[in-house]
Amino acid sequence: NTHMSSNPTPAPSNTTSTQQNTNNPTSHPSYHNLLSSLSETCESFRCISIDPSLSSMQALHSSFYKLHEKATELQKNNVDVMVPFDLLECVDRGRNPEEWMDTLLKERFNTQKENEMKKDVVRDFRSALEEGIGKLENDK
């Protein structure tokens, strides 16, 4: 018979997700609820090892269900962050990420400006074409 602690120490996590509400995941209420559910599940396992009756099995099933609910709730509080590869390369080279962002914004602005100029040329060409067609129809 081994004694299970009522406050198990969680294993360190190597996750790339970040908490939306807080920087410290252990301060989140869902985290404490998950730990509580884990403790209940461990206690249910201990009870089954002593008395493998149907009621113990039902208690274990209930504990697993609660544990799944708590884990799902905690998972909803995480968000995956996508970082552009170019930004990571910029940081690896020791450059300031703000410079990378400024460069990116300038490139996007210039591309948008070029596209607007192209649209203006097409509009002007279309207007000139319609005007030319109108003159031809009037000459007939």
ChimeraX attribute file (.defattr): number of C-alpha atoms within 10 A of each C-alpha:
attribute: neighborCount
match mode: 1-to-1
recipient: residues
	/A:1	6
	/A:2	5
	/A:3	7
	/A:4	11
	/A:5	10
	/A:6	13
	/A:7	11
	/A:8	12
	/A:9	8
	/A:10	8
	/A:11	6
	/A:12	6
	/A:13	6
	/A:14	6
	/A:15	7
	/A:16	10
	/A:17	13
	/A:18	15
	/A:19	16
	/A:20	12
	/A:21	11
	/A:22	11
	/A:23	10
	/A:24	9
	/A:25	17
	/A:26	12
	/A:27	11
	/A:28	15
	/A:29	10
	/A:30	18
	/A:31	17
	/A:32	16
	/A:33	18
	/A:34	20
	/A:35	20
	/A:36	18
	/A:37	21
	/A:38	22
	/A:39	19
	/A:40	20
	/A:41	21
	/A:42	19
	/A:43	19
	/A:44	21
	/A:45	18
	/A:46	18
	/A:47	17
	/A:48	17
	/A:49	12
	/A:50	11
	/A:51	12
	/A:52	12
	/A:53	11
	/A:54	10
	/A:55	12
	/A:56	18
	/A:57	16
	/A:58	12
	/A:59	18
	/A:60	21
	/A:61	14
	/A:62	15
	/A:63	21
	/A:64	18
	/A:65	14
	/A:66	19
	/A:67	21
	/A:68	15
	/A:69	15
	/A:70	21
	/A:71	18
	/A:72	13
	/A:73	15
	/A:74	19
	/A:75	14
	/A:76	11
	/A:77	16
	/A:78	15
	/A:79	12
	/A:80	11
	/A:81	9
	/A:82	8
	/A:83	8
	/A:84	8
	/A:85	9
	/A:86	11
	/A:87	16
	/A:88	13
	/A:89	12
	/A:90	15
	/A:91	13
	/A:92	10
	/A:93	9
	/A:94	9
	/A:95	13
	/A:96	12
	/A:97	15
	/A:98	11
	/A:99	11
	/A:100	15
	/A:101	12
	/A:102	11
	/A:103	12
	/A:104	12
	/A:105	12
	/A:106	12
	/A:107	12
	/A:108	12
	/A:109	12
	/A:110	12
	/A:111	12
	/A:112	12
	/A:113	12
	/A:114	12
	/A:115	12
	/A:116	12
	/A:117	12
	/A:118	12
	/A:119	12
	/A:120	12
	/A:121	12
	/A:122	12
	/A:123	12
	/A:124	12
	/A:125	12
	/A:126	12
	/A:127	12
	/A:128	12
	/A:129	12
	/A:130	12
	/A:131	12
	/A:132	12
	/A:133	12
	/A:134	11
	/A:135	11
	/A:136	10
	/A:137	9
	/A:138	8
	/A:139	7
	/A:140	5
